[in-house]
């Protein structure tokens, strides 16, 4: 991270507290981070709502970050503020680099709730001689502090009925976590914090002597020092550029629930974030009079939206597998791959008769049949007979109008992993192998035995295969999936700027890939690609020339991409002509022009060196072709002078970079000889609304770039921006 670029930490106070109480921590962090200390909903003098929920607290924090222009930050929470911080890390991971807590409570059994409500009871707080009422009145003025207390007490009682985070939620936290605890706190035990650290994959517990409550007994200087070191370590690792863990949505079969699939979720959770929703009309949810596969599919998409899952893998079991295939067919932009077990897609008369027989309430309710009791527990408080009847009607509809034709299956283009058993009574092996022949990018995996019921399935082995399959897909196209794929939206042309001594034509490997998604304009920069040479090259003239070329084509406002020194020019344009650009992306952009950098760049552009190495590199021949009829040596010398001017006075200062308010996407590689990874990640910290994507290998010369993956990621990013800003665009 650049010396002048500080991280930002959002600091959340505890229940009945206020932002002002966290100032000692903010002061101690001043050397390594800027502090943003919001008063949480209903606290610190803010209006007290009728009720408080973890969802409303989290949404309010995100809204305050938006209002403050904080697209992403580190997160700290104390006590119940630590619980809010963990909830935010679980449900808004894209907004936070890492999460840090002191005395975070996540177990809300009866004993905990009774203790917490006792600690904030009016009877205890208003004991003679106590100062707490005066402190609360001061912290929450002009509001009535008793309303604040009552609001929090009611929220804790609700936590006892339904804890905000279960173990699957905690395992799904993918960002780094630093968890502080003390060895003798009266509210959050050391064992609870250690158990929490075992649940969160990328977490580290830190223990100090004494207590954690109240906040004024916490050893703030030591906590702040540990946080600063932790933030610095994360920055060095380039955590901002690391692609988040993949996610998988696991769909149960008919008459099942999300809970029935938790064994599989546990089997994949070490490598993948697993989600196990209750499908429509299942697991206690309301049972509509009639359900269609379209209803089921739209409900899953709505669930993903609620979980902030722009894209994921999807797994489906039995009839849930049919739904998974339907989603893969009709919502391919939302899924990276589809995995099924015992997928039924043939619904002939015999199949429908058999499936409706299996779900016949009269059969299931016979004396001695335990299935009725299981269904009662699964779907409470709903009537299990209503659930099974709803599914019978759905199967009958499938018989009349199958949800997937053979043409639909052939149209599935995302990767598919199809599990089957060799002796299942519901889905024969031949049906699964035929399914594999329809889906182009599919793989069939067979195990011995049966696939129904789910308890007979070899879950650990299947989970291992699923995680390896996902890892292979991520490895072969990680950059493609770094951003969510969203539906194509009409958009302005993309302006593509080449690097030094290049031309618009030199970007053709990339522009060819992009042309399938949008119109491209790749101009020759001033003095390049055969254009007349100016007396000297300046970034101001290059920028105004790009604007003039846009004007000549009638391009009023658009997206901008630049490679290498063209990336630096792109940032300059975003800084000085912000009204002309919606967003900017740059690949291998250099912004530090110290003596060593300038010496290296001018060495690379030395005509004598280029001529001597031409037999091995062919670079001189390439420059002759690129710049004809101009003299290639004159162009290279002009570029060398330009680099030396950058060394004397860089056109973009640190303040200039911080002033770029447009969305920025930075591409870089982990082993480039011209632009090191550390420089790219540091640049990402300076730009307020940026994200950094790292690929393996080098960024120079352009021919070594993975243009297909970059084109896909760039196009998806622009599509996402178009979707978000459709009205303004």
Secondary structure in CASP SS format (residue, H / E / C, confidence):
PFRMAT SS
TARGET T0000
AUTHOR 0000-0000-0000
METHOD secondary structure of the structure
MODEL  1
X C 1.00
X C 1.00
X C 1.00
X C 1.00
X C 1.00
X C 1.00
X E 1.00
X E 1.00
X E 1.00
X E 1.00
X E 1.00
X E 1.00
X C 1.00
X C 1.00
X C 1.00
X C 1.00
X C 1.00
X C 1.00
X H 1.00
X H 1.00
X H 1.00
X H 1.00
X H 1.00
X H 1.00
X H 1.00
X H 1.00
X H 1.00
X H 1.00
X H 1.00
X C 1.00
X C 1.00
X C 1.00
X E 1.00
X E 1.00
X E 1.00
X E 1.00
X C 1.00
X C 1.00
X C 1.00
X C 1.00
X C 1.00
X C 1.00
X C 1.00
X C 1.00
X C 1.00
X C 1.00
X C 1.00
X C 1.00
X C 1.00
X C 1.00
X C 1.00
X C 1.00
X C 1.00
X H 1.00
X H 1.00
X H 1.00
X H 1.00
X H 1.00
X H 1.00
X H 1.00
X H 1.00
X H 1.00
X H 1.00
X H 1.00
X H 1.00
X H 1.00
X H 1.00
X C 1.00
X C 1.00
X C 1.00
X C 1.00
X C 1.00
X E 1.00
X E 1.00
X E 1.00
X E 1.00
X E 1.00
X E 1.00
X C 1.00
X H 1.00
X H 1.00
X H 1.00
X H 1.00
X H 1.00
X H 1.00
X H 1.00
X H 1.00
X H 1.00
X H 1.00
X H 1.00
X H 1.00
X C 1.00
X H 1.00
X H 1.00
X H 1.00
X E 1.00
X E 1.00
X E 1.00
X E 1.00
X E 1.00
X E 1.00
X E 1.00
X C 1.00
X C 1.00
X C 1.00
X C 1.00
X C 1.00
X C 1.00
X C 1.00
X H 1.00
X H 1.00
X H 1.00
X H 1.00
X H 1.00
X H 1.00
X H 1.00
X H 1.00
X H 1.00
X H 1.00
X C 1.00
X C 1.00
X H 1.00
X H 1.00
X H 1.00
X H 1.00
X C 1.00
X C 1.00
X C 1.00
X C 1.00
X C 1.00
X C 1.00
X H 1.00
X H 1.00
X H 1.00
X H 1.00
X H 1.00
X H 1.00
X H 1.00
X H 1.00
X H 1.00
X C 1.00
X C 1.00
X C 1.00
X C 1.00
X H 1.00
X H 1.00
X H 1.00
X H 1.00
X H 1.00
X H 1.00
X H 1.00
X H 1.00
X H 1.00
X H 1.00
X H 1.00
X H 1.00
X H 1.00
X H 1.00
X H 1.00
X H 1.00
X H 1.00
X C 1.00
X C 1.00
X C 1.00
X C 1.00
X C 1.00
X H 1.00
X H 1.00
X H 1.00
X H 1.00
X H 1.00
X C 1.00
X C 1.00
X C 1.00
X C 1.00
X E 1.00
X E 1.00
X E 1.00
X E 1.00
X E 1.00
X E 1.00
X E 1.00
X C 1.00
X C 1.00
X C 1.00
X C 1.00
X C 1.00
X C 1.00
X C 1.00
X H 1.00
X H 1.00
X H 1.00
X H 1.00
X H 1.00
X H 1.00
X H 1.00
X H 1.00
X H 1.00
X H 1.00
X C 1.00
X C 1.00
X C 1.00
X E 1.00
X E 1.00
X E 1.00
X E 1.00
X E 1.00
X E 1.00
X C 1.00
X C 1.00
X C 1.00
X C 1.00
X C 1.00
X C 1.00
X H 1.00
X H 1.00
X H 1.00
X C 1.00
X C 1.00
X H 1.00
X H 1.00
X H 1.00
X H 1.00
X H 1.00
X H 1.00
X H 1.00
X H 1.00
X H 1.00
X H 1.00
X H 1.00
X H 1.00
X H 1.00
X H 1.00
X H 1.00
X H 1.00
X H 1.00
X H 1.00
X C 1.00
X H 1.00
X H 1.00
X H 1.00
X C 1.00
X C 1.00
X C 1.00
X C 1.00
X C 1.00
X E 1.00
X E 1.00
X E 1.00
X E 1.00
X E 1.00
X C 1.00
X C 1.00
X C 1.00
X C 1.00
X C 1.00
X C 1.00
X H 1.00
X H 1.00
X H 1.00
X H 1.00
X H 1.00
X H 1.00
X H 1.00
X H 1.00
X H 1.00
X H 1.00
X H 1.00
X C 1.00
X C 1.00
X C 1.00
X C 1.00
X E 1.00
X E 1.00
X E 1.00
X C 1.00
X C 1.00
X C 1.00
X C 1.00
X C 1.00
X C 1.00
X C 1.00
X C 1.00
X C 1.00
X C 1.00
X C 1.00
X C 1.00
X C 1.00
X C 1.00
X C 1.00
X C 1.00
X C 1.00
X H 1.00
X H 1.00
X H 1.00
X H 1.00
X H 1.00
X H 1.00
X H 1.00
X H 1.00
X H 1.00
X H 1.00
X H 1.00
X H 1.00
X H 1.00
X H 1.00
X C 1.00
X C 1.00
X C 1.00
X C 1.00
X C 1.00
X E 1.00
X E 1.00
X E 1.00
X E 1.00
X E 1.00
X E 1.00
X C 1.00
X H 1.00
X H 1.00
X H 1.00
X H 1.00
X H 1.00
X H 1.00
X H 1.00
X H 1.00
X H 1.00
X H 1.00
X H 1.00
X H 1.00
X C 1.00
X H 1.00
X H 1.00
X H 1.00
X E 1.00
X E 1.00
X E 1.00
X E 1.00
X E 1.00
X E 1.00
X E 1.00
X C 1.00
X C 1.00
X C 1.00
X C 1.00
X C 1.00
X C 1.00
X C 1.00
X H 1.00
X H 1.00
X H 1.00
X H 1.00
X H 1.00
X H 1.00
X H 1.00
X H 1.00
X H 1.00
X H 1.00
X C 1.00
X C 1.00
X H 1.00
X H 1.00
X H 1.00
X H 1.00
X C 1.00
X C 1.00
X C 1.00
X C 1.00
X C 1.00
X C 1.00
X H 1.00
X H 1.00
X H 1.00
X H 1.00
X H 1.00
X H 1.00
X H 1.00
X H 1.00
X H 1.00
X C 1.00
X C 1.00
X C 1.00
X C 1.00
X H 1.00
X H 1.00
X H 1.00
X H 1.00
X H 1.00
X H 1.00
X H 1.00
X H 1.00
X H 1.00
X H 1.00
X H 1.00
X H 1.00
X H 1.00
X H 1.00
X H 1.00
X H 1.00
X H 1.00
X C 1.00
X C 1.00
X C 1.00
X C 1.00
X C 1.00
X H 1.00
X H 1.00
X H 1.00
X H 1.00
X H 1.00
X C 1.00
X C 1.00
X C 1.00
X C 1.00
X E 1.00
X E 1.00
X E 1.00
X E 1.00
X E 1.00
X E 1.00
X E 1.00
X C 1.00
X C 1.00
X C 1.00
X C 1.00
X C 1.00
X C 1.00
X C 1.00
X H 1.00
X H 1.00
X H 1.00
X H 1.00
X H 1.00
X H 1.00
X H 1.00
X H 1.00
X H 1.00
X H 1.00
X C 1.00
X C 1.00
X C 1.00
X E 1.00
X E 1.00
X E 1.00
X E 1.00
X E 1.00
X E 1.00
X C 1.00
X C 1.00
X C 1.00
X C 1.00
X C 1.00
X C 1.00
X H 1.00
X H 1.00
X H 1.00
X C 1.00
X C 1.00
X H 1.00
X H 1.00
X H 1.00
X H 1.00
X H 1.00
X H 1.00
X H 1.00
X H 1.00
X H 1.00
X H 1.00
X H 1.00
X H 1.00
X H 1.00
X H 1.00
X H 1.00
X H 1.00
X H 1.00
X H 1.00
X H 1.00
X C 1.00
X C 1.00
X C 1.00
X C 1.00
X C 1.00
X C 1.00
X C 1.00
X C 1.00
X C 1.00
X C 1.00
X C 1.00
X C 1.00
X C 1.00
X C 1.00
X C 1.00
X C 1.00
X E 1.00
X E 1.00
X E 1.00
X E 1.00
X C 1.00
X C 1.00
X C 1.00
X C 1.00
X C 1.00
X C 1.00
X H 1.00
X H 1.00
X H 1.00
X H 1.00
X H 1.00
X H 1.00
X H 1.00
X H 1.00
X H 1.00
X H 1.00
X H 1.00
X C 1.00
X C 1.00
X C 1.00
X C 1.00
X C 1.00
X E 1.00
X E 1.00
X C 1.00
X C 1.00
X C 1.00
X C 1.00
X C 1.00
X C 1.00
X C 1.00
X C 1.00
X C 1.00
X C 1.00
X C 1.00
X C 1.00
X C 1.00
X C 1.00
X C 1.00
X C 1.00
X C 1.00
X H 1.00
X H 1.00
X H 1.00
X H 1.00
X H 1.00
X H 1.00
X H 1.00
X H 1.00
X H 1.00
X H 1.00
X H 1.00
X H 1.00
X H 1.00
X H 1.00
X C 1.00
X C 1.00
X C 1.00
X C 1.00
X C 1.00
X E 1.00
X E 1.00
X E 1.00
X E 1.00
X E 1.00
X E 1.00
X C 1.00
X H 1.00
X H 1.00
X H 1.00
X H 1.00
X H 1.00
X H 1.00
X H 1.00
X H 1.00
X H 1.00
X H 1.00
X H 1.00
X H 1.00
X C 1.00
X H 1.00
X H 1.00
X H 1.00
X E 1.00
X E 1.00
X E 1.00
X E 1.00
X E 1.00
X E 1.00
X E 1.00
X C 1.00
X C 1.00
X C 1.00
X C 1.00
X C 1.00
X C 1.00
X C 1.00
X H 1.00
X H 1.00
X H 1.00
X H 1.00
X H 1.00
X H 1.00
X H 1.00
X H 1.00
X H 1.00
X H 1.00
X C 1.00
X C 1.00
X H 1.00
X H 1.00
X H 1.00
X H 1.00
X H 1.00
X H 1.00
X C 1.00
X H 1.00
X H 1.00
X H 1.00
X H 1.00
X C 1.00
X H 1.00
X H 1.00
X H 1.00
X H 1.00
X H 1.00
X H 1.00
X H 1.00
X H 1.00
X H 1.00
X C 1.00
X C 1.00
X C 1.00
X C 1.00
X H 1.00
X H 1.00
X H 1.00
X H 1.00
X H 1.00
X H 1.00
X H 1.00
X H 1.00
X H 1.00
X H 1.00
X H 1.00
X H 1.00
X H 1.00
X H 1.00
X H 1.00
X H 1.00
X H 1.00
X C 1.00
X C 1.00
X C 1.00
X C 1.00
X C 1.00
X H 1.00
X H 1.00
X H 1.00
X H 1.00
X H 1.00
X C 1.00
X C 1.00
X C 1.00
X C 1.00
X E 1.00
X E 1.00
X E 1.00
X E 1.00
X E 1.00
X E 1.00
X E 1.00
X C 1.00
X C 1.00
X C 1.00
X C 1.00
X C 1.00
X C 1.00
X C 1.00
X H 1.00
X H 1.00
X H 1.00
X H 1.00
X H 1.00
X H 1.00
X H 1.00
X H 1.00
X H 1.00
X H 1.00
X C 1.00
X C 1.00
X C 1.00
X E 1.00
X E 1.00
X E 1.00
X E 1.00
X E 1.00
X E 1.00
X C 1.00
X C 1.00
X C 1.00
X C 1.00
X C 1.00
X C 1.00
X H 1.00
X H 1.00
X H 1.00
X C 1.00
X C 1.00
X H 1.00
X H 1.00
X H 1.00
X H 1.00
X H 1.00
X H 1.00
X H 1.00
X H 1.00
X H 1.00
X H 1.00
X H 1.00
X H 1.00
X H 1.00
X H 1.00
X H 1.00
X H 1.00
X H 1.00
X H 1.00
X C 1.00
X C 1.00
X C 1.00
X C 1.00
X C 1.00
END
